[in-house]
Amino acid sequence: MQHIKTIALIGALAVTAQMALAETAGPATNAPATNAPAVSADKLFADPVIVKGKGLEIKRSELDDAFTQAVARAAAQGQQIPESVRPMLEARMLREIIVSKLLTAQATDADKAKAKETAAKFIADVRKQLGSEEAFQERLKMNKLTSADELQQKVAEEALPKEVLQRFVESKVAITPAQINEFYTNNPSKFEVPEEVHAAHILIGTKTPDGKDMSDADKAEKHKLIESILKRAKAGEDFAALAKEFSEDPGSKNNGGEYTFPRGQMVPEFEAAAFALDKGQISDVVTTSYGYHIIKQIEKKPAHTVPLADASDDIKAYLTSQQATNFLPEYFQQLQKDADVQILDPDLKAADEAAQAQAKAKAAPPMMPGM
């Protein structure tokens, strides 16, 4: 069953440039792959222009940066990008860069103001999630940023073409309350939220950096550590503070170890313990394939149906994105035609032509997940 959170994921800003660009490259895999863009000797000291148009110029370094970021994102998820998909992936990225620049060129003062608001909210959310200014500054360093202002500028630059595109889409699409009501009535399962538990945990991992199990001796030391932390937690020490200090789960430690999840999302041992606890109760040590956990239940949320009032904005966003896919490809093509966009690199041009042909072959109407 899909509930309203699924709709939100494909909602309002599914109307971005990526909407009209088919997935031309295969998924990241664990196959032999490239870890960084290959740079030939003649490019070490040159940065050739690879795309030109009216008011538009894209250099090779911009595409290389985009590809490097894609490699880094895949690596962070324990995956790699096979060299075999690189040409098609670069072609797709290049079209996204082109469309993004053309949209940015049409930005109004109001678009720029909204992009700044989006960036400010993003930074506020990151600070809240990380829990402390120290953690925020560390995250900036990890991303090679020197200040919050630099981050805000980067986020605003990325948000600007989306604001332009959203304005354009909203000028073309008008979703009525009747359409929203009809969708809600005809898709009841989409708004069913299963039972969830809001819990916090502390993880002491038992895997080596390369993903293998630690030795029994090392596991024994880890178990001593988790037992000492458990003793402190059950004695009344602040659980969130203990999580921030000791937990080895990077996805939750900075927000006090908290997660909210339904059944079937976590590993069985973790799920069973979290759902079995009473509100405010702390578990004994729970062993999973990841290591040793201490779990505190914060709240158990019963299954329920999202009311129409709460679902309305997400339904509107989904229906808007669905309609937008009917006219955005032509709009993007017209933007590029008006700018007389020319891909100058012959290899990229050939890959782009292949990608465009593949995109046409894959073109299909959008569908709601589960429908």
C-alpha positions in Angstrom: 0.0 0.0 0.0 1.1 3.5 -0.8 0.2 6.4 1.5 0.4 10.1 1.1 4.2 10.3 1.8 4.7 8.4 -1.5 2.7 11.1 -3.3 4.8 13.8 -1.8 8.0 12.2 -3.1 6.7 12.6 -6.7 4.9 15.9 -6.0 5.4 19.5 -6.7 9.0 19.5 -7.7 8.7 16.4 -9.7 8.0 19.2 -12.2 11.7 19.8 -12.7 13.9 19.5 -15.7 14.4 15.8 -14.9 10.7 15.1 -15.5 11.2 15.4 -19.2 14.5 13.6 -19.4 14.2 9.8 -19.5 16.5 7.6 -17.4 19.1 6.9 -20.0 21.7 5.3 -17.8 21.4 2.1 -15.9 21.5 2.1 -12.1 24.7 2.2 -10.1 26.0 -1.2 -9.4 28.8 -3.0 -7.6 30.5 -3.9 -10.9 34.0 -2.6 -11.8 33.6 1.0 -12.3 35.1 4.4 -12.5 35.9 6.3 -9.3 36.6 9.7 -10.9 36.3 11.2 -14.3 39.2 10.2 -16.6 41.0 13.3 -17.7 43.3 13.1 -20.7 46.7 14.9 -20.7 45.5 17.6 -23.1 42.6 18.5 -20.8 44.7 19.0 -17.7 45.5 22.6 -18.6 42.4 23.2 -20.8 38.7 23.6 -20.2 37.1 23.5 -23.6 33.6 24.8 -24.3 31.4 21.8 -25.0 28.1 23.6 -25.5 27.3 27.0 -27.0 24.0 28.9 -27.6 22.5 32.4 -27.3 23.6 33.6 -23.9 24.8 30.1 -23.1 28.2 28.5 -22.7 29.1 25.3 -20.9 32.6 24.1 -20.3 33.9 20.6 -19.9 34.7 21.2 -16.2 31.0 21.7 -15.4 30.1 18.3 -16.8 33.1 16.7 -15.1 32.0 18.2 -11.7 28.5 16.8 -12.2 29.8 13.4 -13.0 32.2 13.4 -10.0 29.3 14.3 -7.7 27.3 11.4 -9.2 30.2 9.0 -8.5 30.5 10.4 -4.9 26.7 9.9 -4.3 26.9 6.3 -5.5 30.0 5.6 -3.4 28.2 7.0 -0.3 25.6 4.3 -0.9 28.2 1.6 -1.4 27.7 1.5 -5.1 29.7 2.3 -8.2 28.9 3.6 -11.7 30.0 1.2 -14.4 32.2 2.9 -17.0 29.9 1.4 -19.7 27.1 3.8 -18.8 29.2 6.9 -18.5 28.6 8.2 -22.0 24.8 8.0 -21.7 24.9 9.4 -18.1 27.0 12.3 -19.2 24.6 13.0 -22.1 21.7 13.1 -19.7 23.6 15.3 -17.2 24.5 17.7 -20.0 20.9 18.2 -21.1 20.0 18.8 -17.5 22.7 21.5 -17.2 21.5 23.0 -20.5 17.9 23.2 -19.4 18.8 24.5 -15.9 20.9 27.3 -17.4 18.2 28.3 -19.8 15.6 28.3 -17.1 17.8 30.4 -14.8 18.2 33.0 -17.6 14.4 33.6 -17.4 14.3 34.1 -13.6 12.4 37.1 -12.3 13.2 39.0 -9.1 10.3 37.1 -7.5 11.8 33.7 -8.5 15.1 34.8 -7.0 13.5 35.8 -3.7 11.7 32.4 -3.5 15.0 30.6 -4.2 16.6 32.4 -1.4 13.7 31.5 0.9 14.1 27.8 -0.1 17.8 27.9 0.6 17.3 29.5 4.0 14.7 26.9 5.0 17.0 24.1 3.7 19.9 25.3 5.9 17.6 25.7 8.9 16.3 22.1 8.4 19.9 20.8 8.1 20.9 22.6 11.3 17.9 21.2 13.1 18.6 17.7 11.8 22.3 17.8 12.8 21.5 19.0 16.2 24.4 21.3 16.9 26.4 24.1 15.2 29.5 22.0 15.6 28.0 19.2 13.6 26.8 21.7 11.0 30.2 23.1 10.6 31.7 19.6 10.3 29.2 18.9 7.5 30.2 22.0 5.7 33.9 20.9 5.8 32.9 17.5 4.5 31.4 19.1 1.5 34.3 21.5 1.1 32.3 24.6 2.0 33.7 27.4 4.0 30.6 28.9 5.4 26.8 28.8 5.7 26.6 31.7 3.3 28.4 29.7 0.6 26.1 26.8 1.2 23.0 29.1 1.0 24.3 30.5 -2.3 24.8 27.1 -3.8 21.4 25.9 -2.7 19.7 29.1 -4.0 21.4 28.6 -7.4 20.1 25.0 -7.6 16.6 26.1 -6.5 16.3 29.0 -8.9 15.6 27.0 -12.2 13.1 24.9 -10.2 11.3 28.1 -9.1 11.2 29.3 -12.7 9.9 26.0 -13.9 7.3 25.8 -11.2 6.0 29.3 -12.1 5.7 28.2 -15.7 3.9 25.0 -14.9 1.5 26.8 -12.5 0.6 29.2 -15.4 -0.4 26.2 -17.5 -2.1 23.9 -15.0 -5.0 24.6 -12.7 -6.1 21.7 -10.5 -9.6 22.2 -9.1 -10.9 21.1 -5.7 -13.2 18.7 -7.5 -10.2 16.9 -9.1 -8.5 16.6 -5.8 -11.7 15.2 -4.2 -12.1 12.7 -7.0 -8.5 11.5 -6.7 -8.8 11.1 -3.0 -12.1 9.2 -3.3 -10.9 6.9 -6.0 -7.6 6.0 -4.4 -8.3 5.2 -0.7 -5.4 2.8 -0.3 -3.0 5.6 -1.2 -3.9 7.4 2.0 -3.7 4.5 4.4 -0.8 4.9 6.9 0.2 1.6 8.6 1.0 1.3 12.2 4.3 3.1 12.9 6.7 3.4 15.8 8.7 6.5 16.7 11.9 5.2 18.4 15.4 6.2 19.2 18.4 3.9 19.1 22.1 3.7 19.9 24.2 1.5 17.6 27.6 0.1 18.3 28.7 -1.5 15.1 30.3 -4.9 14.7 31.5 -4.5 11.1 35.0 -3.6 9.9 35.3 -0.7 7.5 35.3 -3.1 4.5 31.9 -4.6 5.7 33.2 -7.8 7.2 32.4 -9.1 10.7 34.7 -8.2 13.5 36.6 -10.8 15.4 35.0 -12.4 18.4 37.4 -10.5 20.6 36.5 -7.2 19.1 32.8 -8.0 19.3 33.3 -8.7 23.0 34.8 -5.3 23.5 32.0 -3.7 21.6 29.5 -5.6 23.8 31.1 -4.3 27.0 30.7 -0.8 25.6 27.1 -1.1 24.7 26.4 -2.7 28.1 28.0 0.3 29.8 25.9 2.7 27.7 22.7 0.7 28.5 23.4 1.0 32.2 23.7 4.8 31.9 20.5 5.0 29.8 18.5 2.9 32.3 19.9 5.0 35.1 18.1 8.0 33.6 20.8 9.8 31.5 19.5 11.7 28.5 19.1 9.1 25.7 19.5 11.6 22.9 22.7 12.9 24.4 24.1 9.3 24.7 23.1 8.7 21.1 25.0 11.8 19.9 28.0 10.8 21.9 28.2 7.0 21.2 26.0 5.9 18.3 27.7 4.8 15.2 24.6 5.2 13.0 25.4 8.3 10.9 21.9 8.6 9.7 20.4 9.2 13.1 23.0 10.0 15.8 22.9 13.7 15.3 19.1 13.8 15.9 19.3 11.7 19.0 19.1 8.4 17.2 15.4 8.9 16.2 13.5 7.1 13.5 9.8 6.7 12.6 9.0 3.6 10.7 6.3 1.0 9.9 6.6 -2.7 10.0 8.7 -4.3 7.3 11.2 -1.5 7.0 13.9 -2.4 9.6 15.7 -5.7 10.1 13.5 -8.1 12.0 15.3 -8.1 15.3 15.2 -4.3 15.5 11.6 -4.0 14.4 10.4 -6.7 16.9 12.1 -5.0 19.8 10.9 -1.5 18.9 7.3 -2.5 18.5 7.3 -4.7 21.6 8.4 -1.8 23.9 6.0 0.4 25.8 6.2 4.2 25.5 9.3 5.5 27.2 10.7 2.0 27.8 14.3 1.1 27.0 15.3 -2.3 25.6 18.1 -4.6 26.6 20.9 -5.0 24.1 19.4 -6.0 20.7 21.8 -7.8 18.3 21.4 -7.4 14.5 23.6 -7.9 11.5 24.7 -4.3 12.0 25.9 -4.7 15.6 24.5 -4.0 19.1 21.6 -1.6 19.6 19.8 0.0 22.5 16.3 1.1 21.6 13.9 3.5 23.3 10.3 3.7 22.2 9.1 7.3 22.1 5.6 6.7 20.7 3.6 4.1 18.8 1.3 5.4 16.2 -1.8 3.4 15.2 -2.7 2.8 11.6 -4.9 5.5 10.2 -6.2 7.2 7.0 -4.8 10.6 6.1 -7.7 13.1 6.1 -8.4 14.9 2.8 -7.4 18.3 4.3 -3.9 17.0 5.1 -3.6 15.2 1.7 -4.9 18.0 -0.5 -1.6 19.8 -1.2 0.2 16.6 -2.1 -2.6 15.4 -4.4 -2.5 18.8 -6.1 1.2 18.5 -6.5 1.0 15.0 -8.0 -1.8 15.9 -10.4 0.1 19.0 -11.5 3.3 17.0 -12.2 1.2 14.4 -14.1 -0.2 17.1 -16.4 3.1 18.8 -16.8 4.7 15.8 -18.3 2.4 16.3 -21.3 3.9 19.6 -22.3 7.3 20.0 -20.6 9.3 18.0 -23.2 8.1 20.3 -25.9 8.8 23.4 -23.8 12.3 22.3 -23.1 12.9 21.5 -26.8 11.6 25.0 -27.7 13.9 26.6 -25.1 16.9 24.9 -26.6 15.8 25.7 -30.2 15.3 29.4 -29.3 18.8 29.5 -27.8 20.2 27.7 -30.8 22.0 25.2 -28.5 24.9 23.4 -30.2 26.9 20.5 -28.6 30.4 21.1 -29.8 32.2 17.9 -28.5 31.6 15.2 -31.1 31.7 12.3 -28.6 29.1 14.0 -26.4 27.0 14.9 -29.4 26.9 11.3 -30.5 26.0 10.1 -27.0 23.3 12.8 -26.8 21.7 11.7 -30.0 21.7 8.1 -28.7 20.2 9.2 -25.4 17.5 11.2 -27.1 16.5 8.2 -29.2 16.4 6.1 -26.1 14.3 8.7 -24.3 11.7 8.7 -27.1 11.5 4.9 -27.1 10.9 4.9 -23.3 8.4 7.8 -23.3 5.2 6.8 -21.4 2.5 8.6 -19.4 3.3 9.0 -15.7 1.6 6.7 -13.3 1.0 6.8 -9.6 3.0 4.1 -7.8 0.8 1.1 -7.1 -1.8 2.0 -9.7 
